Amino acid sequence: MMHERMVVLDTVKLWTISQGEGAPVMLCNGGPGCCDYLEPVADMMDDLVCVHRWEQRGCGRSEAVPPYDHATCLTDLDALRTSFGYERWIIGGHSWRANLALDYATTYPHRVLGLIYLAGTGIT
């Protein structure tokens, strides 16, 4: 069963959706600027883990409140972790957001259980 909600951070409402039970996983779709498209991936995992997905500021169902930079995406991502009530989670990303997930894991290693890196552009 999926649970869709808007998470209110300090200055913005971000769209999220969750499904499954178990260890928490946050999936980040590519972009920047793309809307969520990782439901098929979440469907393959939700019998093992609790999968969360989100749309970044200015994309899809999330509010368009600047700034839209990489540092803000990292901050928003960690604020989502806090709002879901997790000390640690598995962070995953595809394409550009695979790099965001990797950066999150190296910026906040004490908050990461694992990393899923799908078709990123490499370590830069």
Buried (B, 14 or more C-beta within 10 A) or exposed (E): EEEEEEBEBEEBBBBBBBBBEEBBBBBBBBBBEBEBEBBEBBEEBBEEBBBBBBBBBBBBBBBEBEEBEEEBBBBBBBBBBEBBEBEBBBBBBBBBBBBBBBBBBEBBEEBBBEBBBBEBEEEE
